[in-house]
Amino acid sequence: MNIKGIHHLSAITANAKENLNFYTNVLGLRLVKKTVNQDDTSVYHLFYGDERGNPGTELTFFEIPMAAPNQPGTSSISATSLRVADDEALHYWKKRLEEFNVEHEEIKERGGRHTIAFKDFEGQRLIFVSDEMNEGVPGGRSWDKAPVPQEHGVTGLGPIKLTVRDVKPTEKVLMDVMGFHKKDSYPSTEQGQPDIIVYETGEGGSGAEIHIEERPDLPFERQGRGGVHHVAFRVEDLDELEKWIERISNVGLPNSGFVERYYFRSLYFREPNGILFEIATDGPGFDGDEDIEHLGETLALPPYLEPQREEIEAKLKPLDYKPGV
């Protein structure tokens, strides 16, 4: 039983069309799957990633059109990192963010790596992180048809930051249940606050880290557009997922049991500070129902939703996506 690293992260948008424009045309990610929220088929679920949507590269968004703005606080996934190849890529991204008038900070060090923090059009908190040290879990390969030079493109998800009121219960789940170990710490960007603690799993490195910020002074986050719904962790296959379902149940954490997502198989549970975790299999992947050259071009539905296609499509607003443009 081995958690390999970060599998994907799912966030919230109130505007799928603007979201698609920002993450493909500004950030240069590939739309690898245009589908619907399987728990509410009236809205989109968009998956972005590297050239194939490999596990560890997937940033996904649920569209909730009436969602209020996210109110930051504790019990939250408070920052999502996106990996780029090296420090040179960060300088490229600084110029590109300025070109598109994207709110951003200067290049600064976080946890021993150079980074740029920035926000999307809804206030989603994002961080470019340099893989200059080239360590641990390998990244993916950015799409060669993206409007960003391939050598500077996003190669996957980097460290995910959690903000909690009390680090100990979350640490216990990460270390005693999920097999993470404490790696390091670095100073908080907020004066007078405790250091941010770094935990890693699997081969380690940028794609296998959770960073925890303890902030008992903050209110609880009120999740909305620009917020994050959950983070998913990678396991190899269905056999291993079944072992994790048994383990999570045996330690007394309430959970979803097995959930079929077609593109991967999952288990959901909340850690003690209330943050939603998912454990997801590396496969089957996104090319089972679409040719790899045409990912994201049409509305994809898993077989158990296909009989409802006409009804589902009637409720969705067209996105007018032109890949590679």
The 8 nearest C-alpha neighbors of each residue, nearest first, counted from 0:
[[1, 239, 2, 242, 243, 234, 240, 178],
 [0, 2, 3, 234, 201, 178, 235, 177],
 [1, 3, 234, 233, 4, 201, 200, 232],
 [4, 2, 201, 233, 1, 234, 200, 207],
 [5, 3, 207, 233, 232, 2, 206, 200],
 [4, 6, 232, 55, 207, 233, 7, 206],
 [7, 5, 55, 233, 232, 54, 231, 4],
 [8, 6, 57, 231, 58, 55, 5, 230],
 [7, 9, 230, 58, 231, 229, 59, 10],
 [10, 8, 59, 60, 229, 228, 227, 58],
 [9, 11, 227, 60, 228, 226, 59, 61],
 [12, 10, 61, 224, 60, 226, 225, 227],
 [11, 13, 224, 62, 14, 63, 225, 61],
 [12, 14, 64, 63, 62, 224, 66, 65],
 [13, 15, 12, 16, 17, 18, 64, 62],
 [14, 16, 18, 17, 62, 19, 12, 13],
 [15, 17, 19, 18, 318, 14, 20, 319],
 [18, 16, 20, 19, 14, 15, 21, 120],
 [17, 19, 15, 21, 16, 20, 14, 22],
 [20, 18, 16, 17, 22, 21, 23, 15],
 [19, 21, 17, 24, 18, 23, 22, 16],
 [22, 20, 25, 18, 19, 24, 23, 17],
 [21, 23, 26, 19, 20, 28, 25, 24],
 [22, 24, 27, 28, 20, 26, 21, 25],
 [25, 23, 20, 27, 21, 26, 22, 146],
 [24, 26, 21, 27, 22, 23, 20, 99],
 [27, 25, 22, 23, 28, 24, 21, 147],
 [28, 26, 23, 145, 24, 147, 25, 146],
 [27, 29, 23, 26, 48, 22, 47, 49],
 [30, 28, 47, 48, 31, 49, 23, 142],
 [29, 31, 47, 295, 32, 46, 28, 48],
 [32, 30, 295, 294, 47, 46, 29, 52],
 [33, 31, 295, 46, 30, 34, 294, 45],
 [34, 32, 295, 45, 298, 299, 44, 46],
 [33, 35, 299, 44, 298, 43, 300, 32],
 [36, 34, 43, 44, 40, 42, 37, 33],
 [35, 37, 44, 39, 40, 38, 43, 42],
 [36, 38, 39, 40, 35, 260, 44, 304],
 [37, 39, 36, 40, 35, 41, 42, 44],
 [40, 38, 36, 37, 41, 42, 35, 43],
 [39, 41, 36, 35, 42, 37, 38, 311],
 [40, 42, 39, 314, 311, 315, 43, 35],
 [43, 41, 40, 62, 35, 36, 39, 315],
 [44, 42, 35, 62, 36, 34, 45, 61],
 [43, 45, 35, 61, 36, 34, 60, 62],
 [46, 44, 33, 60, 59, 32, 43, 34],
 [45, 47, 59, 32, 31, 30, 58, 57],
 [48, 46, 30, 58, 29, 31, 57, 28],
 [49, 47, 57, 52, 56, 29, 28, 58],
 [48, 50, 141, 52, 51, 140, 142, 56],
 [49, 51, 142, 141, 52, 140, 29, 48],
 [52, 50, 53, 49, 291, 31, 48, 285],
 [53, 51, 48, 49, 31, 50, 57, 56],
 [52, 54, 51, 56, 55, 49, 139, 48],
 [55, 53, 6, 56, 281, 57, 52, 7],
 [54, 56, 6, 5, 7, 155, 156, 57],
 [155, 57, 55, 48, 156, 54, 53, 49],
 [56, 58, 48, 7, 47, 55, 52, 59],
 [57, 59, 8, 47, 7, 46, 9, 48],
 [60, 58, 46, 9, 45, 47, 8, 10],
 [61, 59, 10, 45, 11, 9, 44, 12],
 [60, 62, 44, 11, 12, 43, 10, 63],
 [61, 63, 12, 13, 43, 42, 15, 64],
 [62, 64, 13, 66, 65, 12, 61, 11],
 [65, 63, 13, 66, 62, 14, 12, 42],
 [64, 66, 63, 13, 67, 224, 62, 223],
 [67, 65, 223, 63, 224, 64, 13, 68],
 [66, 68, 223, 224, 69, 65, 222, 13],
 [69, 67, 224, 223, 70, 66, 225, 121],
 [68, 70, 223, 222, 226, 224, 225, 221],
 [69, 71, 221, 220, 222, 68, 72, 223],
 [72, 70, 220, 69, 221, 73, 77, 219],
 [71, 73, 220, 219, 218, 217, 70, 75],
 [72, 74, 219, 163, 162, 75, 220, 164],
 [75, 73, 163, 272, 274, 273, 162, 219],
 [76, 74, 73, 162, 77, 161, 274, 220],
 [77, 75, 161, 160, 227, 78, 162, 159],
 [76, 78, 161, 75, 160, 162, 124, 79],
 [79, 77, 160, 124, 125, 76, 159, 80],
 [80, 78, 125, 159, 126, 124, 160, 81],
 [79, 81, 126, 157, 158, 127, 125, 156],
 [82, 80, 156, 127, 157, 155, 128, 126],
 [81, 83, 128, 155, 157, 154, 153, 156],
 [84, 82, 153, 129, 154, 85, 130, 128],
 [83, 85, 130, 129, 131, 88, 151, 82],
 [84, 86, 131, 129, 130, 87, 88, 83],
 [85, 87, 89, 88, 129, 131, 90, 113],
 [86, 88, 90, 89, 85, 91, 151, 84],
 [89, 87, 151, 91, 86, 90, 85, 92],
 [90, 88, 92, 86, 91, 87, 93, 129],
 [89, 91, 93, 87, 88, 92, 94, 86],
 [92, 90, 88, 89, 94, 93, 95, 87],
 [93, 91, 95, 89, 94, 90, 96, 88],
 [92, 94, 90, 96, 95, 91, 89, 97],
 [95, 93, 97, 92, 91, 96, 98, 90],
 [94, 96, 92, 98, 97, 93, 91, 99],
 [97, 95, 101, 99, 93, 98, 94, 92],
 [96, 98, 100, 94, 95, 99, 101, 93],
 [97, 99, 95, 96, 100, 94, 101, 93],
 [98, 100, 96, 97, 101, 95, 25, 94],
 [101, 99, 97, 98, 96, 102, 95, 103],
 [100, 102, 96, 99, 97, 103, 119, 118],
 [103, 101, 117, 118, 100, 104, 96, 119],
 [104, 102, 117, 116, 101, 118, 105, 115],
 [105, 103, 116, 115, 117, 106, 102, 107],
 [104, 106, 115, 107, 103, 116, 93, 114],
 [107, 105, 115, 114, 113, 104, 108, 89],
 [108, 106, 114, 113, 105, 115, 109, 112],
 [107, 109, 113, 112, 114, 111, 110, 106],
 [110, 108, 112, 111, 113, 114, 107, 185],
 [109, 111, 185, 112, 108, 184, 197, 183],
 [110, 112, 109, 108, 113, 185, 184, 114],
 [113, 111, 108, 109, 110, 129, 114, 128],
 [112, 114, 108, 107, 129, 128, 109, 106],
 [113, 115, 128, 127, 107, 106, 108, 129],
 [116, 114, 106, 127, 126, 104, 105, 117],
 [117, 115, 126, 104, 103, 125, 127, 114],
 [116, 118, 103, 125, 102, 126, 104, 124],
 [119, 117, 124, 122, 123, 125, 102, 103],
 [118, 120, 123, 122, 121, 101, 117, 124],
 [119, 121, 122, 118, 123, 101, 21, 18],
 [122, 120, 225, 119, 123, 224, 12, 118],
 [121, 123, 225, 118, 119, 120, 124, 226],
 [122, 124, 225, 118, 119, 121, 226, 125],
 [125, 123, 118, 78, 122, 117, 79, 77],
 [124, 126, 79, 117, 78, 80, 118, 116],
 [127, 125, 116, 80, 115, 117, 81, 79],
 [126, 128, 81, 115, 114, 80, 82, 116],
 [127, 129, 114, 82, 81, 113, 126, 83],
 [128, 130, 85, 83, 131, 86, 113, 84],
 [131, 129, 84, 85, 133, 132, 83, 82],
 [130, 132, 85, 129, 133, 86, 84, 112],
 [131, 133, 130, 134, 85, 129, 112, 204],
 [134, 132, 130, 131, 135, 137, 84, 204],
 [133, 135, 204, 132, 136, 205, 130, 137],
 [134, 136, 204, 203, 202, 137, 205, 133],
 [135, 137, 202, 206, 204, 203, 138, 207],
 [138, 136, 135, 139, 206, 134, 133, 204],
 [137, 139, 154, 155, 136, 140, 206, 55],
 [140, 138, 154, 155, 49, 141, 56, 137],
 [141, 139, 154, 49, 50, 142, 138, 153],
 [140, 142, 49, 152, 50, 154, 149, 153],
 [141, 143, 50, 144, 145, 49, 29, 140],
 [142, 144, 145, 149, 141, 50, 148, 147],
 [145, 143, 323, 142, 146, 324, 322, 147],
 [144, 146, 27, 147, 323, 142, 143, 28],
 [147, 145, 27, 24, 144, 148, 323, 324],
 [146, 148, 145, 27, 152, 149, 151, 26],
 [149, 147, 150, 151, 152, 146, 145, 143],
 [148, 150, 152, 151, 143, 141, 147, 142],
 [149, 151, 148, 152, 84, 88, 141, 147],
 [152, 150, 88, 149, 148, 83, 84, 153],
 [153, 151, 149, 141, 150, 147, 83, 148],
 [152, 154, 83, 82, 155, 141, 81, 151],
 [155, 153, 139, 138, 140, 141, 82, 83],
 [56, 156, 154, 82, 138, 153, 81, 55],
 [155, 157, 81, 56, 82, 80, 55, 206],
 [156, 158, 80, 206, 205, 81, 82, 159],
 [159, 157, 208, 80, 209, 205, 206, 160],
 [158, 160, 209, 79, 210, 78, 80, 157],
 [161, 159, 210, 78, 77, 211, 209, 76],
 [160, 162, 76, 211, 77, 75, 212, 210],
 [161, 163, 212, 73, 75, 74, 211, 213],
 [164, 162, 73, 74, 213, 165, 214, 166],
 [163, 165, 215, 214, 213, 73, 166, 162],
 [166, 164, 163, 167, 213, 215, 168, 214],
 [165, 167, 169, 213, 168, 170, 163, 164],
 [166, 168, 170, 169, 165, 171, 172, 164],
 [169, 167, 171, 170, 271, 166, 172, 165],
 [170, 168, 172, 171, 167, 166, 271, 270],
 [171, 169, 167, 173, 168, 172, 174, 166],
 [170, 172, 168, 174, 175, 169, 173, 167],
 [173, 171, 176, 169, 170, 175, 174, 177],
 [172, 174, 177, 170, 179, 171, 176, 175],
 [173, 175, 179, 178, 171, 180, 172, 177],
 [176, 174, 171, 172, 178, 173, 177, 179],
 [175, 177, 172, 174, 178, 173, 171, 247],
 [178, 176, 173, 174, 179, 175, 172, 2],
 [177, 179, 174, 176, 175, 173, 180, 200],
 [180, 178, 174, 200, 199, 173, 177, 198],
 [181, 179, 198, 174, 199, 182, 178, 200],
 [180, 182, 198, 197, 183, 199, 179, 196],
 [183, 181, 198, 197, 180, 199, 184, 196],
 [182, 184, 197, 196, 181, 185, 198, 110],
 [183, 185, 196, 195, 197, 194, 110, 186],
 [184, 186, 194, 195, 110, 187, 196, 109],
 [187, 185, 194, 195, 188, 184, 193, 192],
 [186, 188, 194, 189, 195, 192, 193, 185],
 [187, 189, 190, 186, 192, 194, 195, 191],
 [190, 188, 187, 192, 191, 186, 193, 194],
 [189, 191, 192, 188, 187, 193, 186, 194],
 [190, 192, 189, 193, 187, 188, 194, 186],
 [191, 193, 190, 189, 187, 194, 214, 213],
 [194, 192, 187, 195, 213, 191, 186, 212],
 [193, 195, 186, 187, 185, 184, 196, 192],
 [194, 196, 212, 185, 184, 211, 187, 186],
 [195, 197, 184, 211, 210, 183, 194, 198],
 [198, 196, 210, 183, 184, 182, 209, 181],
 [199, 197, 181, 209, 182, 180, 208, 179],
 [198, 200, 208, 179, 203, 207, 180, 182],
 [199, 201, 179, 203, 207, 4, 202, 2],
 [202, 200, 3, 203, 2, 4, 1, 207],
 [203, 201, 135, 136, 200, 204, 3, 207],
 [204, 202, 135, 207, 200, 201, 199, 136],
 [203, 205, 135, 134, 206, 207, 136, 208],
 [204, 206, 157, 207, 158, 208, 203, 135],
 [207, 205, 157, 204, 136, 4, 156, 5],
 [206, 208, 4, 203, 199, 200, 205, 5],
 [209, 207, 199, 158, 198, 205, 206, 210],
 [208, 210, 159, 198, 158, 160, 197, 199],
 [211, 209, 160, 197, 196, 159, 161, 198],
 [212, 210, 161, 196, 195, 160, 162, 213],
 [211, 213, 162, 195, 161, 214, 163, 210],
 [212, 214, 163, 164, 166, 162, 165, 215],
 [213, 215, 164, 216, 217, 163, 212, 162],
 [216, 214, 164, 217, 213, 165, 163, 73],
 [215, 217, 214, 218, 164, 73, 213, 72],
 [218, 216, 72, 215, 214, 73, 219, 164],
 [219, 217, 72, 73, 220, 216, 215, 71],
 [218, 220, 73, 72, 74, 221, 217, 71],
 [219, 221, 72, 71, 73, 70, 222, 75],
 [222, 220, 70, 69, 219, 223, 71, 72],
 [221, 223, 69, 226, 220, 70, 224, 227],
 [224, 222, 69, 68, 67, 66, 226, 225],
 [225, 223, 12, 68, 11, 69, 226, 66],
 [224, 226, 123, 121, 122, 69, 11, 12],
 [227, 225, 69, 224, 223, 222, 11, 10],
 [228, 226, 10, 229, 76, 11, 9, 225],
 [227, 229, 10, 9, 11, 226, 275, 230],
 [230, 228, 275, 9, 276, 227, 8, 231],
 [229, 231, 8, 276, 277, 7, 9, 232],
 [232, 230, 277, 7, 6, 278, 276, 8],
 [231, 233, 5, 6, 278, 4, 279, 277],
 [234, 232, 6, 3, 279, 4, 2, 5],
 [233, 235, 280, 2, 3, 236, 279, 281],
 [234, 236, 281, 280, 239, 233, 237, 3],
 [237, 235, 280, 239, 238, 234, 281, 240],
 [236, 238, 240, 239, 241, 280, 264, 235],
 [239, 237, 241, 240, 236, 242, 235, 243],
 [238, 240, 242, 241, 237, 236, 0, 243],
 [241, 239, 237, 243, 242, 238, 244, 236],
 [240, 242, 244, 238, 243, 239, 237, 245],
 [241, 243, 239, 245, 240, 244, 246, 238],
 [244, 242, 246, 240, 245, 241, 247, 239],
 [245, 243, 241, 247, 242, 246, 248, 256],
 [244, 246, 242, 248, 243, 247, 249, 241],
 [245, 247, 243, 249, 248, 244, 242, 250],
 [248, 246, 244, 250, 249, 245, 252, 243],
 [247, 249, 245, 251, 246, 250, 252, 244],
 [248, 250, 246, 251, 247, 245, 252, 244],
 [251, 249, 247, 248, 252, 246, 176, 245],
 [252, 250, 248, 249, 253, 247, 246, 254],
 [251, 253, 248, 247, 250, 254, 268, 269],
 [254, 252, 268, 251, 248, 255, 269, 247],
 [255, 253, 268, 267, 256, 252, 248, 266],
 [256, 254, 267, 266, 257, 268, 258, 253],
 [255, 257, 266, 254, 244, 258, 267, 265],
 [256, 258, 266, 265, 255, 259, 244, 264],
 [259, 257, 265, 264, 266, 260, 256, 255],
 [260, 258, 264, 261, 265, 257, 263, 262],
 [259, 261, 263, 264, 262, 258, 265, 301],
 [262, 260, 263, 259, 301, 264, 283, 302],
 [263, 261, 284, 283, 260, 285, 282, 264],
 [262, 264, 282, 261, 260, 280, 283, 279],
 [265, 263, 259, 260, 280, 279, 258, 261],
 [264, 266, 279, 258, 278, 257, 259, 277],
 [265, 267, 278, 257, 277, 256, 255, 258],
 [268, 266, 277, 255, 254, 276, 278, 265],
 [267, 269, 254, 276, 275, 253, 277, 255],
 [270, 268, 275, 273, 274, 276, 271, 267],
 [269, 271, 273, 272, 274, 169, 268, 275],
 [272, 270, 273, 168, 169, 269, 274, 172],
 [273, 271, 74, 270, 274, 169, 163, 168],
 [272, 274, 269, 271, 270, 74, 275, 75],
 [275, 273, 269, 74, 270, 272, 75, 276],
 [274, 276, 269, 229, 268, 273, 270, 277],
 [277, 275, 230, 268, 269, 267, 229, 231],
 [278, 276, 231, 267, 266, 230, 232, 279],
 [277, 279, 232, 266, 231, 265, 233, 267],
 [280, 278, 265, 233, 264, 232, 234, 277],
 [279, 281, 234, 236, 263, 282, 264, 235],
 [280, 282, 235, 54, 234, 236, 233, 263],
 [283, 281, 284, 263, 280, 262, 236, 264],
 [282, 284, 262, 263, 281, 285, 287, 261],
 [285, 283, 282, 262, 286, 263, 287, 281],
 [284, 286, 287, 262, 52, 32, 31, 288],
 [287, 285, 289, 291, 288, 290, 284, 294],
 [288, 286, 285, 289, 284, 283, 290, 262],
 [287, 289, 286, 290, 285, 299, 301, 300],
 [290, 288, 286, 294, 287, 291, 293, 285],
 [289, 291, 293, 292, 286, 294, 288, 287],
 [290, 292, 293, 286, 294, 289, 51, 285],
 [293, 291, 290, 294, 289, 51, 286, 50],
 [294, 292, 290, 291, 296, 295, 289, 297],
 [293, 295, 31, 291, 296, 289, 292, 32],
 [296, 294, 32, 31, 33, 30, 297, 293],
 [295, 297, 294, 293, 322, 298, 320, 33],
 [298, 296, 295, 299, 33, 294, 32, 293],
 [297, 299, 33, 34, 300, 296, 295, 32],
 [300, 298, 34, 33, 297, 301, 32, 288],
 [299, 301, 305, 304, 34, 302, 298, 35],
 [300, 302, 304, 303, 261, 305, 299, 260],
 [303, 301, 305, 304, 300, 306, 261, 288],
 [302, 304, 301, 305, 306, 300, 307, 261],
 [305, 303, 302, 307, 301, 306, 300, 308],
 [304, 306, 302, 308, 307, 300, 303, 301],
 [307, 305, 304, 308, 303, 302, 309, 310],
 [308, 306, 305, 310, 304, 309, 311, 303],
 [309, 307, 311, 305, 310, 306, 312, 304],
 [310, 308, 312, 311, 307, 313, 306, 305],
 [309, 311, 313, 307, 308, 312, 314, 306],
 [312, 310, 308, 313, 309, 314, 307, 41],
 [313, 311, 315, 309, 314, 310, 308, 316],
 [312, 314, 310, 311, 315, 309, 316, 308],
 [315, 313, 312, 311, 41, 316, 310, 42],
 [316, 314, 312, 313, 317, 41, 42, 311],
 [315, 317, 318, 314, 313, 312, 16, 42],
 [318, 316, 319, 315, 16, 320, 312, 314],
 [317, 319, 320, 16, 316, 15, 19, 315],
 [320, 318, 317, 321, 16, 316, 296, 322],
 [321, 319, 318, 322, 296, 19, 317, 20],
 [320, 322, 324, 323, 319, 296, 318, 295],
 [323, 321, 324, 320, 296, 30, 29, 295],
 [322, 324, 144, 145, 321, 146, 29, 23],
 [323, 322, 321, 146, 145, 24, 144, 320]]
